[in-house]
Amino acid sequence: AHETSHKSILLKHPSGAEAEVRLFGATVTSWKVDNTERLFVSKDAILDGSKAIRGGIPVVFPIFGTDEKIKLPQHGFARNSDWEYVGLLTDNDEVSVRFSLKDNQLKQSQRSAWPHSFRLNYTVALTEKTLRTTLVVKNEDEDTFEFKTLLHTYFQISDISKVAVSGLSNLTYIDKVQNAAKVVEENQKVTIAGEVDRVYANVPEEVTIEEDGQAKYRIVKTGMKDTVVWNPWIDKAKGMGDFGDEEYHNMVCVEVGSVADWVKLGGGQTWTGGQVITAL
Ligand SMILES: O=P(O)(O)OC[C@H]1O[C@@H](O)[C@H](O)[C@@H](O)[C@@H]1O
């Protein structure tokens, strides 16, 4: 049921659900349920490996944004590296594929910017209505290292003006469009009518995206603490070479991760985090 090429892996579930994962970044670039695409990938996305893919689910690791002390590109090296395809796993109703990335697959400059021995295992699993993406980080050093990580999911929506995100009320967020001000979310449902770039910290496990009053996606996270909500809106959209000027209407990023604080991982230890997204 799997068609492999050197560039992407296609997952097919007996129900008809499908997903595509590129080896570049282990980026999930398509998830179809009921023959309908659920992830947003820009029409201008660059797919030749020269830039992180604008859409789907890029994996952010080991930094979020940029970092003064760690000289890595924005959001780290995972989304810009060629991962190895480990193989296929199946059980009764779930079809899954696994990818891995080790420090020895990195460019020398990246290894010296983040000088740790590690292994990432990333599993993408499909059932009839769900997509599960799980990241395992193994510290293969003797010493503790620290990282941030995030699954930068771009959801496909019809009209941003009709979208609401629930599950975030009363939480404190860092507002990246207001100089990282800390703000308490007072709305029961978060709506988007301008540039939004927020890190909600310590988020309960379940968040729902609705459109036109109807729940569309449920996102359940495990092992990860925070949730980022991002829409570039008009000016940022125009400024991005790999994003159409009008595409902000059709996407919202709701990204599970551990980014507000560093995750400390002892030598020889493993950490697991991930999400299950359900198409409702
Ligand atoms: O353009 P990039 O590097 O893919 O980042 C996209 C966005 O990713 C979000 O997660 C960040 O919070 C935003 O600040 C950022 O603009």
Ligand as a Chemical Component Dictionary entry (heavy atoms), coordinates in Angstrom:
data_LIG
# 
_chem_comp.id                   LIG 
_chem_comp.type                 NON-POLYMER 
_chem_comp.pdbx_formal_charge   0 
_chem_comp.three_letter_code    LIG 
# 
loop_
_chem_comp_atom.comp_id 
_chem_comp_atom.atom_id 
_chem_comp_atom.alt_atom_id 
_chem_comp_atom.type_symbol 
_chem_comp_atom.charge 
_chem_comp_atom.model_Cartn_x 
_chem_comp_atom.model_Cartn_y 
_chem_comp_atom.model_Cartn_z 
_chem_comp_atom.pdbx_ordinal 
LIG O1 O1 O 0 8.689  31.739 8.263  1  
LIG P1 P1 P 0 8.960  30.618 9.212  2  
LIG O2 O2 O 0 10.405 30.557 9.631  3  
LIG O3 O3 O 0 8.479  29.303 8.675  4  
LIG O4 O4 O 0 8.129  30.919 10.505 5  
LIG C1 C1 C 0 6.758  31.066 10.451 6  
LIG C2 C2 C 0 6.179  31.453 11.810 7  
LIG O5 O5 O 0 6.260  30.355 12.678 8  
LIG C3 C3 C 0 5.584  30.545 13.911 9  
LIG O6 O6 O 0 5.628  29.374 14.652 10 
LIG C4 C4 C 0 6.253  31.650 14.665 11 
LIG O7 O7 O 0 5.598  31.871 15.895 12 
LIG C5 C5 C 0 6.217  32.901 13.796 13 
LIG O8 O8 O 0 6.885  33.946 14.478 14 
LIG C6 C6 C 0 6.857  32.648 12.452 15 
LIG O9 O9 O 0 6.719  33.784 11.632 16 
# 
loop_
_chem_comp_bond.comp_id 
_chem_comp_bond.atom_id_1 
_chem_comp_bond.atom_id_2 
_chem_comp_bond.value_order 
_chem_comp_bond.pdbx_ordinal 
LIG O1 P1 DOUB 1  
LIG P1 O2 SING 2  
LIG P1 O3 SING 3  
LIG P1 O4 SING 4  
LIG O4 C1 SING 5  
LIG C1 C2 SING 6  
LIG C2 O5 SING 7  
LIG C2 C6 SING 8  
LIG O5 C3 SING 9  
LIG C3 O6 SING 10 
LIG C3 C4 SING 11 
LIG C4 O7 SING 12 
LIG C4 C5 SING 13 
LIG C5 O8 SING 14 
LIG C5 C6 SING 15 
LIG C6 O9 SING 16 
# 
